[in-house]
Amino acid sequence: MIGIENQYFTAKIDLKGAQLASLIKKSTNYEYIWQRDPKYWTDSAPNLFPIVGHLKDNSYQYRQKIYQMPKHGVVRHELFSVVKKAGNHCQLAFQDNQNSRAAYPFLFTLLIDFTLTENGMKVDYTIQNQDKKIMPVGLGYHPAFTIDTENYQHEDYEIIFNKKENLALYGLVDNYFGLRQKDYLIGDTLPLTPSLFDDDALVFTNIKSSTITIKRKKDDWFLTVETGGAPHLGLWAKSAAPYVCIEPWYTYLDGPDATGDLLDKPGMYALEAGEELKRGYGILV
């Protein structure tokens, strides 16, 4: 675990998976990040790379060879190294290794920068293709935010999109990505309930909004996620859990018609040899 701090916040990042594990506002001592109670979920902010969700048959084909890749990719349980740390900022890195290459046969470095600001945190990603071939790349963020269910009810919270949306609901249908309901969200507000995620994650594709806010209706408590331009969104928690995941994604899990070629997946980048890709998201409180 590594800690950073500024005048307004303290934060901790777990080197295993480079997961954001704590974000505390000094003036209120409020912890915004889910604290991994095993009763519900033992992660707090997995990094999804180079896929989001699972592949059809948990596998894909590359150059006439079949590779097995676990859900959410190859870095979520790997140990990252500290590249630099100073005050309100740290940079962590994962370099491809024997484990990653068995599932994803590419040479790469993934850099993640965590920077505290006066309003929260910025999390920036740099993906470097260090191979001599095109590398298929997807990316998703999965931070989980604590909500106070001891003093409030789930129904006291709502999720607000910063633009009016007309969104169909996607998610797991017979264990594949599929349409669950047309015209699910018309407007900008989604009420939170204990049963909202009983049927797993809510997934929305091609959203217009650039910020997603979870807000308590009875007072001024809120938390906003800046998507950084990610076109898709997952919302998830265990049923009746005291947290909500707000997950900007660039790609999503496979549907039943997936070809098995990573470059055919919607939202995947074809990163040229020697090229790098920069993306990121923000947390405002």
C-alpha positions in Angstrom: 0.0 0.0 0.0 1.3 3.5 -0.9 0.0 6.8 0.5 -0.2 10.3 -0.9 -1.6 13.5 0.6 -2.3 17.1 0.0 -3.9 19.9 2.0 -7.4 18.5 1.4 -7.2 14.7 1.1 -5.3 11.6 1.9 -5.3 8.6 -0.4 -4.0 5.0 -0.4 -3.3 2.8 -3.4 -2.8 -0.9 -3.2 0.2 -2.0 -5.2 -1.6 -5.2 -6.0 -3.6 -4.3 -9.1 -2.9 -0.5 -8.5 -6.3 -0.3 -6.9 -7.4 3.0 -5.3 -8.1 1.8 -1.7 -8.8 5.0 0.2 -9.7 8.6 -0.5 -10.5 10.6 2.7 -11.5 14.2 2.9 -9.6 15.8 5.8 -12.2 18.4 6.7 -14.9 15.7 7.3 -12.8 12.5 7.7 -15.2 10.9 5.2 -14.0 7.8 3.4 -15.2 7.8 -0.2 -13.8 4.5 -1.4 -15.3 1.1 -0.6 -13.4 -0.6 2.2 -13.5 -4.2 0.8 -15.8 -5.9 3.3 -15.7 -9.6 2.2 -19.4 -9.8 3.1 -20.0 -8.0 -0.2 -16.9 -7.5 -2.4 -13.1 -7.7 -1.7 -12.0 -5.2 -4.4 -12.2 -1.4 -4.4 -11.2 -0.2 -7.9 -9.9 -2.8 -10.3 -8.2 -1.7 -13.5 -9.7 -3.4 -16.6 -7.1 -4.0 -19.2 -6.9 -5.0 -22.1 -10.6 -6.1 -21.9 -13.7 -5.2 -19.9 -15.8 -8.0 -18.7 -15.4 -11.5 -20.1 -14.8 -12.9 -23.5 -17.0 -15.5 -25.3 -15.8 -18.8 -24.0 -13.2 -16.8 -22.0 -10.9 -17.0 -25.0 -9.8 -15.3 -28.3 -7.7 -16.1 -31.3 -4.5 -14.4 -32.3 -2.3 -15.6 -35.2 -3.9 -19.0 -35.4 -3.5 -19.6 -31.6 -6.2 -19.7 -29.0 -5.5 -17.7 -25.8 -7.5 -17.9 -22.5 -8.0 -14.5 -20.8 -9.8 -14.0 -17.4 -12.6 -11.6 -16.8 -11.4 -7.9 -16.9 -8.0 -8.8 -18.3 -4.5 -9.4 -17.1 -3.5 -6.7 -14.5 -6.2 -6.6 -11.9 -4.3 -9.0 -9.5 -0.8 -8.2 -10.6 1.8 -6.3 -8.5 2.6 -2.8 -9.8 5.9 -1.1 -9.0 6.4 2.5 -7.8 8.0 4.7 -10.5 7.8 7.9 -8.5 6.1 9.3 -5.5 6.1 12.9 -4.2 3.5 14.7 -2.0 0.1 14.6 -3.8 1.2 12.3 -6.7 2.5 8.8 -7.4 3.0 6.9 -10.6 2.7 3.1 -10.7 3.8 0.8 -13.5 3.1 -2.8 -14.7 5.4 -4.3 -17.2 4.3 -7.4 -19.2 5.5 -10.6 -17.6 5.3 -14.3 -18.0 1.8 -14.4 -16.6 0.4 -11.6 -18.7 2.0 -12.9 -21.9 0.4 -16.3 -21.5 -3.0 -14.6 -21.8 -2.0 -11.6 -23.9 1.1 -12.1 -26.0 2.4 -8.5 -26.2 5.2 -6.4 -24.8 3.8 -3.3 -23.0 3.9 -1.0 -20.1 0.9 0.3 -18.3 1.5 3.5 -16.2 -1.1 4.8 -13.8 -0.8 8.2 -12.2 -2.7 9.2 -9.1 -2.9 12.9 -8.4 -4.8 14.5 -5.5 -6.4 17.9 -6.3 -8.3 20.4 -4.2 -11.5 18.8 -5.2 -10.6 15.1 -5.3 -8.4 13.0 -7.6 -7.2 12.5 -11.1 -6.3 9.0 -12.4 -4.3 9.0 -15.6 -3.4 6.0 -17.7 -0.6 5.6 -20.3 -0.5 2.4 -22.3 2.8 1.9 -24.2 3.0 -0.7 -27.0 6.6 -1.8 -26.7 6.1 -4.6 -29.2 6.8 -4.7 -33.0 3.2 -5.6 -33.9 -0.2 -4.0 -33.5 -1.6 -4.4 -30.0 -5.4 -4.6 -29.4 -6.2 -2.5 -26.3 -9.3 -1.9 -24.3 -9.6 0.0 -21.0 -12.2 0.4 -18.2 -12.3 1.8 -14.7 -14.2 0.2 -11.8 -14.0 2.4 -8.7 -16.4 1.6 -5.9 -17.8 4.4 -3.7 -19.1 4.1 -0.2 -22.6 5.2 0.6 -23.9 5.6 4.2 -26.6 3.0 4.7 -26.4 3.1 8.5 -27.8 6.6 8.7 -29.6 6.7 5.4 -31.5 4.4 3.0 -30.5 3.5 -0.5 -33.6 5.4 -1.7 -32.0 8.6 -0.3 -29.5 8.5 -3.1 -29.8 9.0 -6.8 -27.4 8.8 -9.8 -27.4 11.9 -12.0 -26.1 12.2 -15.6 -25.0 15.7 -16.6 -26.9 15.5 -19.9 -30.3 14.3 -20.8 -30.1 10.7 -22.0 -32.2 8.3 -23.9 -30.6 5.0 -23.0 -31.3 1.3 -23.5 -30.2 -1.0 -20.7 -27.6 -3.6 -21.6 -26.0 -6.3 -19.5 -25.8 -10.0 -19.1 -28.4 -11.9 -21.1 -27.8 -15.7 -21.0 -24.3 -14.9 -19.9 -23.5 -12.8 -22.9 -23.7 -9.0 -23.5 -27.2 -8.2 -24.7 -30.2 -5.8 -24.6 -32.2 -6.0 -21.4 -34.6 -3.2 -21.8 -35.3 -0.4 -24.4 -35.9 3.2 -23.2 -34.6 2.3 -19.7 -33.4 5.8 -18.9 -35.1 8.8 -20.4 -33.8 11.9 -18.7 -30.9 12.4 -16.4 -31.7 10.7 -13.0 -31.6 7.1 -11.9 -33.0 6.4 -8.4 -31.0 4.1 -6.3 -32.7 1.2 -4.6 -31.4 -1.9 -2.7 -32.5 -4.1 -5.5 -31.2 -2.0 -8.4 -28.4 -4.5 -9.1 -30.1 -7.7 -8.3 -29.7 -8.8 -11.9 -26.0 -7.7 -12.1 -24.5 -4.6 -13.6 -26.4 -1.9 -15.5 -24.6 -1.2 -18.8 -25.2 1.8 -21.0 -23.5 2.3 -24.4 -22.7 5.6 -26.2 -23.7 7.9 -23.4 -23.7 11.7 -24.0 -22.8 12.6 -20.4 -19.2 13.4 -19.3 -19.9 13.3 -15.6 -21.9 10.9 -13.5 -22.8 11.9 -9.9 -24.1 10.0 -7.0 -26.0 12.4 -4.7 -27.9 12.2 -1.5 -31.2 14.0 -1.7 -31.5 15.0 1.9 -28.3 17.1 2.1 -25.3 18.3 0.1 -23.3 15.1 0.0 -22.3 14.1 -3.5 -19.5 12.4 -5.5 -18.9 13.0 -9.2 -17.0 10.8 -11.7 -15.5 12.5 -14.7 -15.6 9.9 -17.5 -12.7 11.4 -19.5 -14.6 10.8 -22.7 -15.2 7.1 -22.2 -18.3 6.3 -24.3 -19.8 3.5 -22.2 -20.8 3.1 -18.6 -21.3 0.3 -16.1 -23.1 0.8 -12.8 -22.8 -2.1 -10.3 -22.9 -3.3 -6.7 -23.8 -6.4 -4.9 -27.5 -6.4 -3.9 -28.3 -4.0 -1.1 -24.6 -3.3 -0.6 -23.3 0.0 1.0 -21.4 1.1 -2.1 -21.9 1.9 -5.8 -19.4 1.3 -8.7 -19.4 4.0 -11.4 -17.4 2.6 -14.3 -16.5 4.4 -17.4 -15.5 1.9 -20.1 -14.1 2.1 -23.6 -15.2 -1.4 -24.6 -17.5 -4.0 -23.0 -18.0 -7.8 -22.7 -18.6 -10.1 -25.6 -22.0 -10.8 -27.1 -23.0 -14.2 -28.5 -21.8 -13.2 -32.0 -18.3 -12.3 -31.0 -15.7 -13.4 -33.6 -12.9 -14.2 -31.2 -10.7 -11.5 -32.7 -9.9 -8.8 -30.1 -9.6 -6.1 -32.8 -13.3 -6.8 -33.8 -14.5 -5.9 -30.3 -16.4 -2.6 -30.1 -14.2 0.2 -28.7 -10.9 -1.6 -28.9 -7.9 0.4 -30.0 -5.3 -0.9 -32.5 -2.1 0.5 -31.0 0.7 0.6 -33.4 4.2 -0.6 -32.6 5.9 2.0 -30.4 2.7 4.0 -30.0 1.2 5.0 -26.6 -2.4 5.8 -25.6 -3.3 8.2 -22.8 -6.7 8.2 -21.1 -8.0 8.9 -17.6 -10.9 9.8 -15.3 -11.5 12.1 -12.3 -13.2 12.0 -8.9 -14.8 15.2 -7.5 -16.3 15.6 -4.1 
